[in-house]
Amino acid sequence: MLFEDRDRARMQPMTRGENKYAFFDEVALPRFEPYRSYVNDWLSLMPENARLDAEAQLRSPLNWQYDAGIAELMIFRALVGLGHDVEVHPDVNGLNPDFLVRRADGSPAAYVEVTTTNPTAIEHGAKGLRNVFVDGLDKLDLPPGWAGGVGGVSAGRAAPSVKAFRKQIETWAKRETIGQNEPIYEDFTIGDWTVNFWLHPSKSPNFKPSRSVSFEYLGQREMSPSTSVRNALDRKGSRYGIEDVPFLVVVADGRDEVDEDVCMVLVDALFGDVQLVGTRSGVQEERAGNGYFGRIGEGRHTNVSAVLLMPDPEFLSLYNENRQPVLITNPNALNPLPPDILPVFRFEYDAKQERMTPRQGRPMLELLGLPAHCWW
């Protein structure tokens, strides 16, 4: 059992950066008792080996591991609550996605993978790795009159190629600073690392700072939500080689709560960020070509049938009407996701109207067996 039935004395709230499992296990405030009970009940539905693995993950001293574990547990509970036969960590080409949903006859109905956005190097217990990365960027050869800075880092699990990042940034800087006198920035991605890099002009055209990375916005400006979602999809969408069965990727936003509209974040991530383009008739909006699904009709990552965005990996946030999950299907999916696999609010492509159309679904609270009104 993850949370043992024992006496607890702590009455203080969680402090910033505190280990989540330790807090939930120690706090004695009455409103946390139902929380522990729900988590224990959901874990009890898992096969023993899967339950032990899940409990070990939730006990991790790393909060991103706790968030990922809770997100996986929520999706498992929702699938089981719908009456699905769910296999945990099935074998696919020697790898193990989170879940396989089987039909009544035992045939595969859909694979489901749960991941989180923007796990930072600090959360991975590798603060030094991130520092080495930023220090490596300090060797950039930037144009005179410009100071560089890091706006954000989406860190991967292994050491990045700093040399490759420097080459990309230097090429961009030499090109984009010509005739420019306003601050500029760009996101650079290699592998599972992304850095948001800024350049600020100096009053002196010959100014050469002592450090190429003269400032950092880390902790003040995060990677854009759509970029974080795309990064998560890039890590998981093609990892297992799933091609002949519907494949749902669930992305839980592991960052601090943000105010962006959940639907628009997912639309931007999947179909491209909105950009302004000048035409003969004026300036108009159009979608960039960086969407994970591409523009409608392009057919990128067609092995991924749909993406579900959970704006928070913590189920208590479901009592906030602005933090509800949204599912968007891939218009060009090789294997469309059956609507009954996870019937939440979704957008599906309507070929007759040639646009994405909203479809009502069941509340996630209901799928999890939680009360409609918050006990919180």
N, C-alpha and C positions, 0 to 999 in steps of 0.2 A: 504494500500500500504506500502510495506517495506521501500522503499526509496522514500521519498516525493520529488516532483518537487519544489525545493526552491533554493535560492542563497546560494552558498558555497564559503568560502574564504581560506580554508586551502591549502597551497602549499607544506607543508613539507611531506616527505615520512614516511612510517610506521616505528615506532621504535620497537625494539625487545621486544616481550611480550605484545605489545599493543593489545587491544581488536579489533578484525577484523571488526565486524559490525560497531563500532564507527568510525573506520578509513574510511571504504568504504562510510559511510554516510556523513562524514565531508569533505573528500578530494575534492578539486576543479579542480585538473588536468584534462584536457579534455579527456584523454584516459580512465578515469574511468567512464565517462558518459555511454558509451555503456555497460559496465559491469553492472551498476545499472539497465539499461533498460532491459537487458536480464533476470536478476533475477526477476524483477517485472513482465515481460511478462510470464515467466514460472509459477510463483505463481498464476497468473490470470487464468491459466488452471485448477487449483484445485477446487474441491467443497469448498464452503465457510468455513465450519467448519475445513476441512483439511488445507485450506490456512491460517486460523487464527492460528492454531496450529503450522504450519511451520514457520510463521512469528515470533511467540513468541520464537521458538527455535533459529532462526537466530539472534534475538535480545539479546540472552543470553550473559552475561559478560564472559562466559567460551568459549575459542576459540575452544575447542574440540567439543562443541555443534554446533558452527557455521559450522565447517568442516563437521560434520555429516549431518547437515541440507542441506548444499550445495550438498553433495554427493547424498542424497536422492532426492533432486530436479532435479539433472542431470538425474538420472535413470528414474524418473517420466516423464520428458520431452522427453527422448528418446523413452520410451514406447508409450506415447501418439502420438509422431511424426510418429511412425510406423503404426498408425491407430488402436492400440489396445484399447479395452474397459478396463479401469483400475479402480479398486476399491481401495480406499486408506484406510488402516488400517482395513481390513476385520476381522471378528471374527473367530478365530480358537481355539476351545477348551477353550474359555474364554480369550484368549490372542489375540494380534493384530500385526501380521507381517506388513511390510510396504505396500505391494501391492499384489493384486490379479488380474491377467490378465485373462479376460474371452473371450471365443470364440464367434462367431457371434450368436450362439444359446443360449448364456448365461451360458454355462457350463464352469467350471474352466479349464484354459489352463496351468497356472503355478502361483505359489506363488513366490514373490521376496522379499528378506530381505536385507537391506543395513546396513552395520556396518563399523566401523573404527578400525584400529589397535592400540594397545598399548596406550590406554588412561591412563595417569599417575595420580597418586593421587593428584599431584599439580594441574593438569588441572581439576580435579573433585572438586576443592576447598577444598581438604582435605590434605593439606601439613602436618598437625600434625599427621594424620593417618599413613602416610609413615614414618615419623620420629619415631613414636612409634614402628612401625614394625622393623626398622633397630636397634633401641635401644634394642628391645627384642632379636635380634640376638646376641647382645653384651654379652649375658649370655651363649654363646656356650662353651662347654667343648671340646676344640681342643687338638690334640696330642702335646706334648712338641716339641719345635723346629719349630713350624709352626705359621705363622701369617695369619689371615683371612681377607677377604675383600669382599665388595659387588661391582660387576661389573655392575649391572643393575637391575631394578625392573620394572616389568609389573604389575601394581596395579589393583586390582579389585574394586568393588563398596562397599563392606562391609569389616569389619575388618577381617584380616586373622587369622588363628590359628598359632601363633608364636611358640607355644610349639611343634606342629607337624612338622613345618619347622626345628626347632632345632634338633629334633630326626632324621630326614632324613639326615641333613647335618653332624651331629656327626657320624652316622653310616657310611656314605660315607667317611668321613675324616679318621676314624680309619682304614678302609679297604684300601683306595687308597694311603695313605702315607707310607705304609710299603715298604721299599727299594726304595723309591722315593726321588730324590734330585732336581727335576725341578718343577716350578710352575704348578699347576693343577687347573682346574675349571670345573664346572658342573651347568646345569640349573635344578632347583627344582620347581615343580608345585604342588600346592594344591588349589583346587577350581579354582577361576579366578585370582589367584596371582601366579606370577613366579618370582623367584630371581636367578640371576646369581652370584654364589659364588666362590671366588678364595681362594687358599691357596698358600702361598709363604714360601719356606724353609729358615730357619735362619742358619747362620754360626755356631751357638752354638746349639747342639742337645738338650740341656736342657732349651733353651730359652722359656719363658712364657710371652707373652705380657700382659700389664696391661688391654688391651681391646681386646676381641675376634675379633671385627670388627676394625682392625687397620687402614684401608684405604678404600676409596670409589673411584670407577671410574665413578660414576654417572655423566652424562653430557659429558663424554668423550667416553665411550663405551656403545652402546645401545644393547638391546636384538637383536639377529640375526633377519633379516627380515622374514625368514621362520618361526621362533618361534612366532613372532608377528602375522603373518597371522594365524597360527594354533590356537593361543590363541583366536583370534577373531572368528574363526570358532567354537571352543569349546563352546564359549558363546552363539552362535546363532543357530548352525546347528541342535540341537536336542530340542531346547526350545519349539517349538510349536506342536510337535507330528505330523508333516505333513508326511504322509506315502503313500497316494493314489493319489497324484497329483504331477507333476514335481515341483521341488523346487530349485530355483537359489539363492545362497548367493553371494552378492556383497561385497567385502572387499576393502575399500578405505584406503590407507596408510596414517594415520594421523601424522606420524613422519616427521621430516625435510627430505628434499630431499636426497636420497642416490644414489650411483652410481651403485648398483647391477643391473644385467640384470633382467628385470621384468619377463620374461618367466621362467628363472631359479629359481627365488625366489618362484614363484607359483608351479613349478614342485617339488622343494625341500619340500615345505610346504605340498603338497598333497601326494607325493609318497615317501617321506623320504629324510633326508639330506644325502649327499654323505660322506662316511667314508672309510678310508683305512683299509684293512683287509689283514693280513699276511697269505699266503698259502705256500705249499711246492714249488710252482713254483715262488714265489716272492710275492710282495705286489700288490694288485689290489683294485680297487674302487668298492664299492657296496652301495646300499641304506640301510640306517638304517630303523628300524621298526617303526619310529615315524611319518610316513606320515598320514595325515588325511584320505585319501582314502586307505592307506596301499599300499603295493606293488601290481603291476598288478596281478589281480586274487584273491586277498585277500578279497575284498568286505567289506571294512569298511564304515560306515556312508552312507549306500546305499540309505537312504531317501533324501540325497542331490544330486540333478541331475548334478549340475555344480557349479563352482566357478568362478566369475569374479574378477580379481584383478585390481583395479584402483590405479596406483602408486602415485597418488596425489588427494586429494578430491577437489581441485580447478580447475575449467574448463579452466582457462588460461594456465595451464600446458600442455593442449592438443596440443598447438602449438610447443611443443618440441617433436620431433619424437621419442626420447628415453623414453617418459613418456606416451606411449599409453597403454590402457587397454588390458588385455589378458584374454580369457575365456578358461577353461579346463573342459571338461565333465568327469563325473565319469564313468569309464568303466563298473562298476557293478551296476549302478543306477537302483532302482526299477522302476522309471518312467523317461526315458530319456527326456532331455529338447528339445522341438521342436526348430529346427534351426532358425525359424522366430521370436522367442520371443525377442531375442536381437542379431542380426546377425553381431557381431563384429568378429575380428580375433580370431580364436580359435584353440585348439588342441582337436581332437577326437580320440578315440581308433579304430584302424583298425584291426579287428579280423583276416583278411587274412594275413596281414603282421605282426601281433602280436606286434604292436607298436603304439605310439601316432603319429598322422599325422596332420600337420597344414592345416587349411582351411581358405582361405581368407574371409574377411568380409568387411562391410562398415565402414568407419572412424567414430569415435564417434563425431567428429566435424560435420559431415553431419547429424548424427542422432539427434543432438542438434539444428540443423538449424543455426549453426555458420558459418561465412565466412571462406573459405579455407585458406586465407592469414590473418595473424595476424594484427589487427589494432594497436596492442600494441606498 
